[in-house]
């Protein structure tokens, strides 16, 4: 399920986020394939999501 979520995040960002679009163009010029770029963007999104979830989790009780 998380894979579907990351897919949606990445392709939405590619459509509407200028920073992500710039990143995509820059990586294409470096010779990367679309698949490689999407993989990198998914990793980045996964790190962001993990940080957000980590902030929401309560600290473990002693």
Beta strands, then each sheet from edge to edge (+ up, - down):
end
